Amino acid sequence: MSLFKVFDISGSAMSAQSVRLNTTASNLANADSVSSSIDQTYRARKPVFAADLDRALSDRQESVGVKILGVVETNKPLQKEFSPDHPMADAEGFIYKPNVNVVEEMTDMLSASRNYQTNVQVADAAKQMLQQTLRLGKG
């Protein structure tokens, strides 16, 4: 594997973790939102990733980057709460809250942050090895 390929792979991984961090931040920002109907209630979102397998098979490369397939809404049930005095309550006195689990989101944020950090270190190590290789060519 070329040393330059390491930058492509770690770059795609950093991009994927950035999407994961942004999605988690959106979920946390909307965790306490309230709605008066199920249709308008925020639903937790999760990114979907895949190895870029098609490209790997066509180029016959052993290593592949991460492909971001998209962001999907989770299908966990929303929280329905009886609160007739709430200004957002529907005609039956219910309010609806997102299906965001704050503990799970914080765990995802820590994991994504560490994964991003690890890939930065991989790219930095590859850069240092490339610089050392160039220095060997000078001497």
N, C-alpha and C positions, 0 to 999 in steps of 0.2 A: 504494500500500500504506500502510495506517495505521501510524503509529509504534508503536502498541500491539501490532500484529501481530509486530513485531520481537521483543518480549518472549516471545511464544508460541513463535516459531520457535527463538530461541536457548535458551529454557527446555527445549524438547523435545530439542534437540541436547545440552544439558548432561546431561539425564536419560539419554540414550543413551550418552554417554561415561562416565557414572557406572556404568552397567551393564557397559560394556566394561572399566572399571578393576576392578570387583569380580570379574568373571569371570577376568580376568588374574591378580588376586591369589589367587584360589582355585586356579588352575592352578599358579602358582608355589609355593603352600603345599603342594601335593600332588605336586610334581615328583619328590621323592625317596622317595615312599611305595613300599612293597613289598607284594605280595600272593602268596598261594600258589595262586591260580586266576585264570584269564582273566576269569571273570564278576565277580569282586570287585575287579578292578584299576581304579583311577581312570582315566578317559579325559578328555583335554583338552576343554574346553568353549569354544564361540565364540558370541557373540551374533549374532542375525540382525536386521537393520534394513531398513526400507523407508520411502520417502516416503509420507506419508498421502494417497495419490493420490485415493482415493474421496471424501474430504472436500473436496479441492481441486476436483474436477470438479463436485460438487454445489453448492458455494458459488461456483464460477467465480472462484476466487482464483488469482493467478499464483504465489504462494509457499506452500510447505507445510512443515510440521514433519517430524520424524522419528518413525516409529512403531516400537516395539520388538515384533517378532514373536515372539521367544522366544530361548532359549539351547539350542543343540544340542551333542551330543557329536561330536567329530571321528571320522572313520573311519580315521585313520592306524593302522598296525599297532602293537600294544603291543610293548614290549621284553621278550624272553624270555631269561633268563640262567641258565646252568647254575651252580648254587652249592649243592652237596649239603650243605655244612656250615652253611648259613644256617638259623636256626630256623623261617623261614617257607617253606622249600622244600617242594614237593609230593612225592609218592611217587617221582617220577622224578628228583628233585633240582633242579627248576627253580623259579626265582622270577620274578615278573612285575612289570614296572615300567611306569609310565604313559607315554603317548605325548606327553608334554609336552616341547617344545623350548624350553629356558630362554632362549636368545638371541632366538628369535621372540617369546616372551612379553614380554621386556624391551623389545623394539622396539615391540610393541603398547602396552605401558604408557606409554612415552614419547609415542607418537603420540596416544593417548587423553588423556593429561594436557595435551598442547599444544592439542589440539582443544577440550578443556574450557576451558582458559585463554583461548583465542581467543573462545569464545562468551561468557565472562564479560566480556571487553573490549567485545564487540558490545553486550551488554545495558547495560553502563556508559555507552557512547557514546550509546546511544538515550536513556538516562535523562538524561544531560547535555543533549542536544538538547531533550528535553521540558521540562526545567527552564528552559532559555533561552527557549523559546517562551512559557512561563508568565510569565517576567519581562517579556517584550515586551508581554504583555497588561496588565500592571500599570501600565506607564508611559504 
